[in-house]
Amino acid sequence: MKKLFNIITLSVVILLLFGTSVSGGKKGVAGPGGCPHVPLLPAFYHELGVSWAYSWAYCDWSTGIEYVPMVRSIHNYNVDDLIQMVLRYGSGSYWLIGNEPDNGGQDNLTPAQAALKYGEIAQNILLVDPNAKLIMLGLTSGDWGGREYLRNFRLEWKKKWNFSVDDIVAGYHIHAYAHMWGGKTQDEAIAREQTYIQAFRIEIDRISSGAELWITEYGTLYGPYANTLHVMEVMTPWMENYSGVDRYAWFYFGHPDCNFNGVALYTCAEEISPLGKLYTSLGASLTPLPVTRTPTIRPSLTPSVIPFLTPSLISVTPSPTNTSRPTVVTLTPTLSISPTPSISPTPTEIGIPTYPPTVTIPTPPPNPPMPDTMLGVAQEELRVMWRLEKFLYALATIIMGIIAWIIKSSTGDENNEE
């Protein structure tokens, strides 16, 4: 009887092993901007050890890691292209919506405008994939102004659509730059951003239980290079260990045009920078893969074209397993509302000062899906080998442990019978 129990236990463990997928880590990277041709991008991402990335656009890329597309209302995005990309990424994918609507140099939207624009984007995505996970806003900072913007955004959303935005979003994303405004030291600036992140976490917990918080840009764009290293050394482990942050991404990956080279993880010479090597060593990383510089062209996946869908009155019936969504969501805009004046919040919370907005990043032009994607055969083989080796090692370790336990249990049974 005991041997039969051991065999059943072994079978269950093996089934669990084969049937369980490993979730990605928190650490990611922002960039490169737009959808440029970067033939070695999959290998670069793996060399950095990140588990996800985004690029302020929705690209038809095969990156080897989780690529999270972004849609921004300031882009004249094509609805047909967006729908094809939703099909391309598959059901239940994450989508970032918006980038610094509270920044005049970026999306530059009042809360009322953001509620309308981001609502239109959301319904185009949810129309095709009701299970899509939407991460909204991308506020310049999680300080008092950011939280006030979120509150007004939610109120305006309720006016324009007949339900709460919290019913359809999976979470919100913000930026956290440790700039030394007002004569602050670098450590004081870091502590300020940590306080803001924690305060924003409390805010979204108050309005939506279970909502995710992503830090989609962090770092510093001013000061000596040593300060940039220090910000990365302190903030990366802090966000990795702070349960209130679900994902984070360093700004900036790097760009072939050498933009933001002082904070880039990859140089325009296509070499990992000293900052990139430091980032690889911090937080939970994938096992980095070496870069093999022998890319070849392969055809990209071209999703089937479906008829143009007008983002007007629609009903979304989410999956029964997703209890965070209402049974039926009807996106019905109310009467047209003129843009409201920009909010200029006055801090009222003790210990939360106001600082100038963070430096703006270049606004990438509209990016249609790339006609083809370049991916090296060598990189693909290395990735497959790495995954296979990792899986076989884990499988062998578990099986050896179970066999040893079964042998020990069987020996114990025989001794007891004697």
Residue pairs with C-beta under 8 A, 6 or more apart in sequence:
2 409
2 410
2 413
3 410
3 413
6 405
6 406
6 409
6 410
9 402
10 402
10 406
13 398
13 402
14 399
17 394
17 395
17 398
24 51
24 52
24 65
24 66
25 50
25 51
25 52
25 283
25 284
25 285
25 286
26 51
26 239
26 240
26 245
26 246
26 247
26 248
26 283
26 284
27 49
27 50
27 51
27 52
27 236
27 240
27 247
27 248
27 249
27 282
27 283
27 284
27 285
28 50
28 51
28 52
28 53
28 54
28 68
28 247
28 248
28 249
28 250
29 45
29 48
29 50
29 53
29 249
29 250
29 253
29 265
29 279
30 53
30 54
30 55
30 56
30 216
30 217
30 249
30 250
30 251
30 252
30 253
31 53
31 55
31 56
31 251
31 252
31 253
31 254
31 255
32 38
32 41
32 55
32 253
32 254
32 255
32 256
33 55
33 56
33 57
33 255
33 259
33 361
33 362
33 364
34 55
34 56
34 57
34 59
34 364
34 365
34 367
35 55
35 57
35 59
35 60
35 61
35 367
35 369
35 370
36 255
36 256
37 370
37 374
38 44
38 256
39 295
39 374
39 375
39 376
40 270
40 291
40 293
40 295
40 376
40 379
41 61
41 63
42 62
42 63
42 64
42 65
42 375
42 376
42 379
42 380
42 383
43 64
43 289
43 290
43 291
43 292
43 376
43 379
43 382
44 253
44 266
44 270
44 272
44 291
45 53
45 63
45 64
45 65
46 64
46 65
46 286
46 288
46 289
46 379
46 382
46 383
47 272
47 280
47 288
47 289
47 290
47 291
48 265
48 266
48 272
48 276
48 279
48 280
48 285
48 288
49 279
49 280
49 285
49 286
49 287
49 288
50 65
50 285
50 286
51 65
51 66
51 284
51 286
52 65
52 66
52 67
52 68
52 247
52 249
53 63
53 65
53 66
53 67
53 68
53 249
53 253
54 67
54 68
54 69
54 70
54 96
54 216
54 249
55 67
55 70
56 70
56 72
56 99
56 361
56 364
57 69
57 70
57 75
57 364
57 367
58 69
58 70
58 71
58 77
58 81
58 82
58 85
58 367
58 369
59 67
59 69
59 367
59 369
59 370
60 85
60 88
60 300
60 301
60 369
60 370
60 373
61 67
61 370
61 373
62 300
62 301
62 373
62 375
64 379
64 380
64 383
65 286
66 94
68 93
68 94
68 95
68 96
68 135
69 85
69 89
69 93
69 95
69 96
70 95
70 96
70 97
70 99
71 77
71 82
71 95
71 96
71 97
71 121
71 125
72 97
72 98
72 99
72 107
73 98
73 101
73 107
73 109
73 113
73 114
73 117
73 118
73 120
73 121
74 106
74 107
74 108
74 363
75 366
75 367
76 366
77 121
77 366
78 368
79 124
79 308
79 309
79 311
80 305
80 308
81 368
81 369
82 121
82 124
82 125
83 124
83 127
83 128
83 306
83 309
84 303
84 305
84 306
84 369
85 303
85 369
86 93
86 124
86 125
86 128
86 129
86 132
87 128
87 303
87 304
87 306
88 301
88 303
88 369
90 129
91 129
91 131
91 132
92 129
92 131
92 132
92 133
93 129
93 132
93 133
94 132
94 133
94 134
94 135
94 170
95 125
95 132
95 133
95 134
95 135
96 135
96 138
96 173
96 214
96 216
97 118
97 121
97 122
97 134
97 135
97 136
97 137
97 138
98 107
98 114
98 118
98 136
98 137
98 138
99 106
99 107
99 138
100 106
100 107
100 138
100 139
100 140
100 175
100 360
101 107
101 108
101 109
101 111
101 113
101 114
101 118
101 137
101 138
101 139
101 149
101 153
102 109
102 139
102 140
102 145
102 146
102 149
102 357
103 140
103 357
103 358
103 360
105 360
105 363
106 140
106 360
106 361
106 363
107 114
107 138
109 117
110 339
110 340
110 341
110 342
110 343
111 149
111 152
111 153
111 155
111 156
111 340
111 343
112 152
112 156
112 159
112 160
112 337
112 339
112 340
113 339
113 340
114 137
114 153
114 156
115 153
115 156
115 157
115 159
115 160
115 161
115 165
116 156
116 160
116 333
116 337
118 136
118 137
119 157
119 160
119 161
119 165
119 331
119 333
120 311
122 134
122 136
122 168
122 331
123 311
123 314
123 316
123 331
124 309
124 311
125 132
125 134
126 132
126 134
126 168
126 314
126 316
126 329
126 331
127 309
127 311
127 314
127 316
128 306
128 309
130 316
130 317
130 318
130 319
130 325
131 318
131 319
131 322
133 170
133 171
134 168
134 169
134 170
135 169
135 170
135 171
135 172
135 173
135 212
135 214
136 165
136 169
136 171
136 172
136 173
137 149
137 150
137 153
137 172
137 173
137 174
138 173
138 174
138 175
138 216
138 217
139 146
139 149
139 150
139 172
139 173
139 174
139 175
140 146
140 174
140 175
140 357
140 358
141 174
141 175
141 176
141 177
141 193
141 196
141 355
141 357
141 358
142 174
142 176
142 193
142 196
142 197
142 199
142 200
143 196
143 199
143 347
143 352
143 354
143 355
144 345
144 347
144 348
144 349
144 352
144 354
145 343
145 345
145 347
145 354
146 174
146 196
146 200
147 199
147 200
147 203
148 343
148 345
149 343
149 345
150 172
150 200
150 203
150 204
152 343
153 165
154 164
154 165
154 166
154 207
156 340
157 164
157 165
158 164
158 165
159 334
159 337
160 333
160 334
160 337
161 331
161 332
161 333
161 334
162 330
162 331
162 332
162 334
163 326
163 329
163 330
166 207
166 208
166 211
167 324
167 325
167 326
167 329
168 316
168 325
168 329
169 208
169 211
170 211
170 212
170 324
171 204
171 211
171 212
171 213
171 214
171 246
172 200
172 204
172 211
172 212
172 213
172 214
173 213
173 214
173 215
173 216
174 197
174 200
174 213
174 214
174 215
174 216
175 215
175 216
175 217
175 218
175 251
175 358
176 193
176 196
176 197
176 215
176 217
176 218
176 235
177 193
177 217
177 218
177 219
177 220
177 221
177 251
177 358
177 359
178 186
178 189
178 190
178 192
178 193
178 218
178 219
178 220
178 231
178 235
179 189
179 220
179 221
179 222
179 223
179 355
179 358
179 359
180 186
180 188
180 189
180 220
180 222
180 223
180 227
181 189
181 355
181 356
182 353
182 355
184 192
186 220
186 223
186 227
186 230
186 231
187 230
187 234
189 220
190 230
190 231
190 234
190 235
192 353
192 355
193 218
193 235
194 235
194 238
195 351
195 352
196 352
197 213
197 215
197 239
197 242
197 244
197 245
198 242
198 244
199 352
200 213
201 213
201 244
201 245
204 211
204 213
205 211
210 324
212 246
212 247
213 244
213 245
213 246
214 245
214 246
214 247
214 248
214 249
215 239
215 245
215 247
215 248
215 249
216 247
216 248
216 249
217 249
217 251
217 361
218 231
218 235
218 239
218 248
218 249
218 250
218 251
219 228
219 231
219 232
219 235
219 250
219 251
219 252
219 263
220 227
220 228
220 231
220 263
221 251
221 260
221 262
221 263
221 358
221 359
222 359
225 262
228 262
228 263
228 275
229 275
229 278
232 250
232 275
232 278
232 279
232 282
233 278
233 282
236 248
236 250
236 279
236 282
236 283
237 282
237 283
239 245
239 248
239 283
240 248
240 282
240 283
240 284
250 265
250 279
251 260
251 263
251 361
252 259
252 260
252 263
252 264
252 265
252 361
253 264
253 265
253 266
254 260
254 261
254 264
254 265
254 266
254 267
254 268
254 273
255 264
255 268
256 268
257 268
258 267
258 268
259 362
260 361
261 267
261 268
263 275
264 273
264 275
264 276
265 272
265 273
265 275
265 276
265 279
266 272
266 273
266 276
267 273
272 280
280 288
287 386
287 390
289 379
289 382
289 383
289 386
290 382
291 379
292 376
292 378
292 379
292 382
293 376
294 376
294 377
294 378
295 374
295 375
295 376
295 379
296 374
296 375
296 376
296 377
297 372
297 374
298 372
298 373
298 374
298 375
298 377
299 372
300 370
300 371
300 372
300 373
311 331
313 330
313 331
313 332
314 330
314 331
315 328
315 329
315 330
316 325
316 328
316 329
316 330
316 331
317 327
317 328
318 325
318 326
318 327
318 329
347 353
347 354
